[in-house]
Amino acid sequence: MELLRFATAGSVDDGKSTLIGRLLYDSKAIFEDQLEAVERASLQRGEETNLALLVDGLRAEREQGITIDVAYRYFATPARTFVIADTPGHVQYTRNMVTGASTADVALILVDARKGILEQSRRHAFLASLLRVPHLVVCVNKMDLVGYDQDVFEAIKADFRAFAMRMEVTDLSFVPVSALHGDNVVHRSASMPWYEGSSLIHHLEQVHIASDRNLIDVRFPVQYVIRPRSDEYHDFRGYAGQVAGGVLRRGDEVIVLPSGWSSVVESIDTADGPIEEAFAPMSVLVRLAEDLDVSRGDMLCRPHNRPLVGQDLEAMVCWLDEKHLQPGGRYAIQHTTRSARAVIKELAYRLDINTLHRDEGATGLGLNQIGRLSLRTTVPLFYDEYRRNRATGSFILIDEATNATVAAGMLLDPAHVG
């Protein structure tokens, strides 16, 4: 079945964890012992069964009643399998939200019907847009606390649409829900007959994601070279990796970067046997007709459809470390399967994600802050603009002294940078 990844986002206490707990509970995706454990924990807290505890597993989360870490949950319906990333709402955990949303197909932006669009709601919506999450679903939660009033829902809907016009959002939907009572989560609500759309789970089952992936630009970063030590396979040389873009077929002509040597795809294999074609995000083993010098970090692509190649890069980054970024800083960079070192040449501006204002006088980036910078790498990278391909357009920076991931970045096309 097709896999869909979605992440929750929104302000504190909007009910993100409760919504996911309700999804799991009403879709019968939890075991009896899990439910019993939640019921016991809820009883100890002196409250009714709190479905948020299905997700908030850390002791600190339960004690404070907030989400801190990104919690991943897996469940399936007859139509699809799902991976959920429940992300924190607090501003100090923005980096966790970025981590959870970076691989999502859908972002669920929760809004408290009583409070409307808050600063953190806008922050998370903008981050989802910046991370190029293809589909945004605004869940107006706690509709039971406003008497299931259609006017409240329509006002929030109009407010969010006005804000979304300032971002690049390709698909935007709205669902009025009550996570506590299950209205419009898995089953349609009898309390909101005025709502003519589908329930949340039905929307997640039906949203079209196949065309979100780049099936035009063939990109195959080589992760590992397979050379069996056996007399039977002494001439075998295969290249393992995950297809990052396009459709790779047996018989296709490809070139290898950075060498520029060309060959033809002789075979494509998976753990289940040979196949005729592979596409993102399949993990496969590719064999070429010629015996070429190919190693980890190289990339296979089409001769007339090559990625951008460069050492001087422009990028938007989200800073993930408590130690501030400073121009001139040196870091390790990991991009697809290629590793190098990088130096920060210039910080063009720091972005205020509440007002979308560019602070061009900024001298550094602190924890959870976002900015555009220029960097130079020790070896050329083979990349696409992030808006074109999230896999080949993203990277991380690593502090070599501590081995901590200090930044997540999205590459820009230098020709289109404004």
C-alpha positions as CSV (number, residue, x, y, z in Angstrom):
1,M,0.0,0.0,0.0
2,E,1.0,3.6,-0.6
3,L,2.8,5.3,2.4
4,L,1.8,8.8,3.4
5,R,3.9,10.7,6.0
6,F,2.2,13.6,7.8
7,A,3.2,15.9,10.6
8,T,1.2,17.9,13.1
9,A,1.9,21.6,13.6
10,G,0.4,24.5,15.4
11,S,0.4,26.4,18.7
12,V,0.7,25.0,22.2
13,D,-2.5,23.3,23.6
14,D,-4.2,23.3,20.2
15,G,-4.7,19.5,20.7
16,K,-2.2,18.0,18.3
17,S,-1.4,14.9,20.5
18,T,-5.1,14.4,21.3
19,L,-5.9,14.5,17.6
20,I,-3.4,11.8,16.8
21,G,-4.5,9.8,19.8
22,R,-8.1,10.0,18.5
23,L,-6.9,9.0,15.0
24,L,-5.2,5.9,16.4
25,Y,-8.1,5.1,18.8
26,D,-11.0,5.5,16.3
27,S,-9.2,3.7,13.5
28,K,-8.5,0.8,15.9
29,A,-4.7,1.1,15.5
30,I,-3.8,0.6,19.2
31,F,-3.6,-2.5,21.3
32,E,-5.6,-3.2,24.4
33,D,-2.6,-3.0,26.7
34,Q,-1.7,0.4,25.2
35,L,-5.2,1.7,25.9
36,E,-5.1,0.2,29.4
37,A,-1.7,1.9,30.1
38,V,-3.2,5.3,29.0
39,E,-6.3,4.7,31.1
40,R,-4.1,4.0,34.2
41,A,-2.0,7.0,33.6
42,S,-5.0,9.2,33.1
43,L,-6.6,7.9,36.3
44,Q,-3.4,8.7,38.3
45,R,-3.7,12.3,36.9
46,G,-7.3,12.5,38.0
47,E,-8.7,12.9,34.5
48,E,-10.7,11.0,32.0
49,T,-8.9,8.9,29.4
50,N,-6.4,11.3,27.9
51,L,-5.6,10.0,24.3
52,A,-2.7,12.5,24.1
53,L,-0.8,10.1,26.3
54,L,-0.6,7.6,23.4
55,V,1.9,10.0,21.8
56,D,3.5,12.0,24.7
57,G,5.6,9.2,26.0
58,L,8.4,11.1,27.8
59,R,8.0,11.6,31.5
60,A,8.7,15.3,31.2
61,E,6.0,15.6,28.6
62,R,3.4,13.9,30.8
63,E,4.4,16.0,33.8
64,Q,4.2,19.3,31.9
65,G,1.3,18.3,29.6
66,I,3.3,19.4,26.5
67,T,5.0,17.7,23.6
68,I,8.8,18.1,23.6
69,D,10.3,15.5,21.3
70,V,9.1,14.4,17.9
71,A,7.0,11.3,18.4
72,Y,6.5,9.0,15.4
73,R,3.6,6.6,15.2
74,Y,2.6,4.1,12.5
75,F,-0.8,2.8,11.6
76,A,-2.7,1.6,8.6
77,T,-6.2,1.6,7.1
78,P,-7.4,-0.5,4.2
79,A,-6.5,2.4,1.9
80,R,-3.0,3.5,3.1
81,T,-0.3,3.1,5.6
82,F,0.7,6.2,7.6
83,V,3.7,7.6,9.5
84,I,2.8,10.4,11.9
85,A,5.2,12.9,13.3
86,D,3.7,14.7,16.3
87,T,5.8,17.8,16.6
88,P,6.0,20.3,19.6
89,G,4.2,23.6,19.6
90,H,6.5,25.6,21.8
91,V,8.8,28.1,20.1
92,Q,11.9,26.7,21.8
93,Y,11.3,23.4,20.1
94,T,11.0,24.8,16.5
95,R,14.0,22.7,15.5
96,N,12.0,19.6,16.4
97,M,9.1,20.7,14.3
98,V,11.5,21.3,11.3
99,T,12.8,17.7,11.8
100,G,9.4,16.2,11.8
101,A,8.0,18.1,8.8
102,S,11.1,17.8,6.6
103,T,10.0,14.5,5.1
104,A,6.2,15.0,5.4
105,D,3.8,14.7,2.5
106,V,1.0,16.5,4.5
107,A,1.2,19.0,7.4
108,L,-1.8,19.2,9.7
109,I,-1.9,22.8,11.1
110,L,-4.1,22.7,14.2
111,V,-6.0,25.9,15.3
112,D,-8.0,26.3,18.5
113,A,-11.4,27.4,17.5
114,R,-11.7,29.6,20.5
115,K,-8.4,31.4,19.9
116,G,-8.1,31.6,16.1
117,I,-4.8,32.0,14.2
118,L,-2.0,32.6,16.7
119,E,1.6,33.6,16.2
120,Q,2.8,30.0,16.5
121,S,0.1,28.8,14.1
122,R,1.5,31.2,11.5
123,R,5.1,30.2,12.4
124,H,4.4,26.5,11.8
125,A,2.4,27.2,8.6
126,F,5.3,29.2,7.3
127,L,7.9,26.6,8.2
128,A,5.7,23.9,6.5
129,S,5.7,26.1,3.4
130,L,9.4,26.8,3.6
131,L,10.0,23.0,3.8
132,R,7.9,22.5,0.7
133,V,5.4,20.2,2.4
134,P,3.1,19.8,-0.6
135,H,-0.3,19.6,1.2
136,L,-1.5,21.7,4.2
137,V,-4.7,20.7,6.1
138,V,-5.9,23.3,8.6
139,C,-7.8,21.4,11.4
140,V,-9.9,23.8,13.3
141,N,-10.0,21.9,16.6
142,K,-12.2,22.2,19.8
143,M,-15.3,23.0,17.7
144,D,-17.3,21.6,20.6
145,L,-16.2,24.5,22.8
146,V,-17.7,27.1,20.4
147,G,-21.0,25.2,20.0
148,Y,-20.0,23.8,16.6
149,D,-20.6,27.3,15.2
150,Q,-20.1,27.5,11.4
151,D,-19.4,31.2,11.5
152,V,-16.3,30.6,13.8
153,F,-15.0,28.1,11.3
154,E,-15.5,30.3,8.3
155,A,-13.8,33.3,10.0
156,I,-10.7,31.2,10.8
157,K,-10.8,29.8,7.3
158,A,-10.8,33.3,5.8
159,D,-8.1,34.6,8.2
160,F,-5.8,31.7,7.3
161,R,-6.4,32.0,3.6
162,A,-5.3,35.7,3.8
163,F,-2.1,34.7,5.6
164,A,-1.4,31.8,3.1
165,M,-1.5,34.2,0.2
166,R,2.0,35.4,1.4
167,M,3.4,31.9,1.2
168,E,3.8,29.3,-1.5
169,V,1.1,26.8,-0.7
170,T,0.0,24.5,-3.5
171,D,-2.8,22.6,-1.8
172,L,-4.8,24.0,1.2
173,S,-7.8,22.3,2.9
174,F,-9.8,23.0,6.0
175,V,-11.6,20.5,8.3
176,P,-13.6,21.4,11.5
177,V,-12.9,18.8,14.2
178,S,-13.2,18.0,17.9
179,A,-10.3,15.7,18.7
180,L,-11.7,15.1,22.2
181,H,-15.1,13.8,21.0
182,G,-14.0,12.5,17.6
183,D,-16.0,14.8,15.4
184,N,-14.9,14.7,11.8
185,V,-11.7,12.8,12.7
186,V,-12.4,9.3,11.6
187,H,-16.2,9.6,11.3
188,R,-18.3,12.5,10.0
189,S,-19.9,14.6,12.7
190,A,-23.6,14.8,13.2
191,S,-23.0,18.0,15.2
192,M,-21.8,19.9,12.1
193,P,-24.3,19.1,9.3
194,W,-23.3,22.3,7.6
195,Y,-19.8,20.9,6.8
196,E,-20.0,19.2,3.5
197,G,-16.4,17.9,3.2
198,S,-14.9,14.6,4.2
199,S,-13.5,13.5,7.6
200,L,-9.8,14.0,8.3
201,I,-8.9,10.3,7.8
202,H,-10.8,10.1,4.6
203,H,-9.0,13.2,3.3
204,L,-5.6,11.7,4.3
205,E,-6.5,8.4,2.5
206,Q,-7.5,10.2,-0.7
207,V,-5.0,13.1,-1.0
208,H,-3.0,12.6,-4.2
209,I,0.8,12.5,-3.4
210,A,2.2,10.4,-6.3
211,S,2.8,13.5,-8.5
212,D,4.5,15.4,-5.6
213,R,7.8,13.5,-6.3
214,N,10.1,14.6,-9.1
215,L,9.7,11.9,-11.8
216,I,11.5,14.0,-14.4
217,D,15.1,14.5,-13.3
218,V,16.9,11.2,-12.8
219,R,19.1,11.4,-9.7
220,F,20.8,8.4,-8.2
221,P,23.3,9.2,-5.5
222,V,25.6,6.2,-5.0
223,Q,25.6,5.1,-1.4
224,Y,27.7,1.9,-1.6
225,V,29.6,-0.2,-4.1
226,I,28.8,-3.9,-4.0
227,R,31.8,-6.1,-4.9
228,P,31.2,-9.7,-3.6
229,R,34.3,-11.6,-2.6
230,S,33.5,-14.8,-4.5
231,D,34.9,-16.6,-7.5
232,E,31.4,-17.0,-8.9
233,Y,30.9,-13.2,-8.8
234,H,34.4,-11.9,-9.3
235,D,33.3,-9.6,-12.1
236,F,30.2,-8.3,-10.3
237,R,30.1,-4.6,-9.6
238,G,26.8,-3.0,-8.5
239,Y,25.9,0.4,-7.1
240,A,23.5,0.6,-4.2
241,G,21.5,3.7,-3.2
242,Q,18.1,5.3,-3.1
243,V,16.6,6.9,-6.2
244,A,16.3,10.6,-5.4
245,G,14.4,11.6,-8.5
246,G,13.1,10.6,-11.9
247,V,12.5,7.1,-13.3
248,L,15.6,4.9,-13.9
249,R,15.0,2.1,-16.5
250,R,17.0,-0.8,-17.7
251,G,18.7,0.2,-21.0
252,D,18.8,3.9,-20.1
253,E,22.0,5.9,-21.0
254,V,23.4,7.6,-17.9
255,I,26.5,9.5,-17.0
256,V,28.4,9.4,-13.8
257,L,29.3,12.7,-11.9
258,P,31.9,14.0,-11.3
259,S,33.8,11.9,-13.9
260,G,31.4,12.5,-16.8
261,W,31.9,8.9,-18.1
262,S,28.8,7.5,-19.7
263,S,27.3,4.0,-19.8
264,V,24.0,2.1,-20.0
265,V,22.0,0.6,-17.2
266,E,22.4,-3.1,-17.5
267,S,20.1,-4.2,-14.7
268,I,18.2,-2.9,-11.6
269,D,17.8,-5.2,-8.6
270,T,15.9,-5.1,-5.4
271,A,15.7,-7.4,-2.4
272,D,12.8,-9.1,-4.1
273,G,14.6,-9.6,-7.4
274,P,15.3,-7.7,-10.7
275,I,12.9,-5.0,-11.9
276,E,12.6,-3.0,-15.2
277,E,12.4,0.5,-13.6
278,A,12.9,2.3,-10.4
279,F,11.7,5.6,-9.1
280,A,11.9,7.7,-5.9
281,P,12.1,6.7,-3.1
282,M,13.0,3.1,-4.0
283,S,16.3,1.6,-2.7
284,V,17.9,-0.4,-5.5
285,L,21.1,-1.9,-6.9
286,V,22.2,-0.6,-10.3
287,R,24.6,-2.4,-12.6
288,L,26.2,-0.6,-15.6
289,A,27.3,-2.1,-18.9
290,E,30.8,-0.6,-18.6
291,D,33.2,-1.1,-15.7
292,L,33.6,2.4,-14.6
293,D,35.3,4.0,-11.5
294,V,32.2,4.9,-9.4
295,S,32.3,5.4,-5.7
296,R,30.2,6.6,-2.8
297,G,29.1,10.2,-3.3
298,D,29.0,10.0,-7.1
299,M,25.7,10.5,-8.9
300,L,24.1,8.8,-11.9
301,C,21.9,11.1,-14.0
302,R,20.8,11.5,-17.7
303,P,23.3,13.0,-20.1
304,H,21.1,15.9,-21.1
305,N,19.4,16.4,-17.7
306,R,22.2,17.1,-15.2
307,P,21.9,18.6,-11.7
308,L,23.5,21.9,-10.7
309,V,27.2,21.5,-9.8
310,G,29.0,23.9,-7.6
311,Q,31.1,24.7,-4.5
312,D,29.7,28.2,-4.0
313,L,26.2,27.6,-2.7
314,E,23.2,29.7,-1.6
315,A,20.9,28.3,1.0
316,M,18.1,28.9,3.6
317,V,19.0,27.2,6.9
318,C,17.3,26.6,10.1
319,W,19.8,26.8,12.9
320,L,19.5,23.8,15.3
321,D,22.3,24.4,17.8
322,E,22.6,26.5,21.0
323,K,26.0,27.7,19.8
324,H,25.3,30.5,17.4
325,L,26.3,30.5,13.7
326,Q,28.9,33.1,12.8
327,P,30.1,34.0,9.3
328,G,33.5,32.3,8.8
329,G,32.4,29.2,10.7
330,R,33.6,25.9,9.4
331,Y,31.5,22.7,9.4
332,A,31.1,19.3,7.9
333,I,28.4,19.2,5.3
334,Q,26.3,16.1,4.4
335,H,24.4,16.2,1.1
336,T,22.8,13.1,-0.3
337,T,25.6,10.5,0.0
338,R,28.4,13.1,-0.4
339,S,30.4,14.4,2.5
340,A,32.6,17.5,2.5
341,R,33.6,20.5,4.6
342,A,32.1,23.9,4.3
343,V,32.8,27.5,5.4
344,I,30.1,30.1,5.9
345,K,31.1,33.0,3.7
346,E,28.2,35.4,4.4
347,L,24.9,35.7,6.2
348,A,22.6,37.6,3.8
349,Y,19.8,38.1,6.2
350,R,17.9,36.6,9.2
351,L,14.2,35.9,8.6
352,D,11.6,36.9,11.2
353,I,9.2,34.1,10.6
354,N,6.4,35.9,12.5
355,T,6.4,39.0,10.3
356,L,8.4,37.5,7.3
357,H,10.7,40.5,7.7
358,R,14.3,40.2,6.5
359,D,16.9,41.5,8.9
360,E,19.8,42.2,6.6
361,G,21.9,43.6,9.4
362,A,22.0,40.3,11.3
363,T,25.5,39.1,12.3
364,G,24.6,35.5,13.3
365,L,21.9,32.9,13.8
366,G,20.7,31.6,17.1
367,L,18.8,28.4,18.1
368,N,15.6,27.9,16.0
369,Q,16.4,31.0,13.8
370,I,16.2,30.9,10.0
371,G,18.4,32.8,7.5
372,R,19.9,32.8,4.1
373,L,23.6,32.3,3.7
374,S,26.4,31.7,1.2
375,L,28.8,28.9,1.8
376,R,31.7,27.3,0.0
377,T,32.4,23.5,0.1
378,T,35.7,21.7,-0.4
379,V,34.3,19.6,-3.2
380,P,31.5,20.3,-5.7
381,L,28.0,19.1,-4.8
382,F,25.5,17.8,-7.3
383,Y,22.2,19.3,-6.4
384,D,18.9,20.7,-7.5
385,E,17.0,23.7,-6.1
386,Y,15.1,22.5,-3.0
387,R,11.7,23.6,-4.5
388,R,12.4,21.2,-7.4
389,N,13.7,18.2,-5.5
390,R,13.6,18.0,-1.7
391,A,16.1,15.0,-1.7
392,T,18.9,16.6,-3.7
393,G,18.2,20.1,-2.5
394,S,18.7,19.5,1.2
395,F,21.7,19.2,3.4
396,I,22.8,19.3,7.1
397,L,25.8,21.0,8.7
398,I,27.7,19.2,11.4
399,D,30.0,20.5,14.1
400,E,33.1,18.3,13.7
401,A,34.2,18.9,17.3
402,T,31.0,17.7,18.9
403,N,29.4,15.7,16.0
404,A,26.2,17.6,16.6
405,T,23.9,18.5,13.7
406,V,23.8,22.3,13.9
407,A,21.7,23.2,10.8
408,A,19.3,21.9,8.3
409,G,19.5,23.6,4.9
410,M,17.6,24.1,1.7
411,L,19.6,24.9,-1.4
412,L,18.7,27.7,-3.8
413,D,19.4,28.1,-7.5
414,P,22.0,30.9,-7.6
415,A,20.6,32.1,-10.8
416,H,17.2,32.7,-9.2
417,V,18.3,34.1,-5.8
418,G,16.6,37.4,-5.0
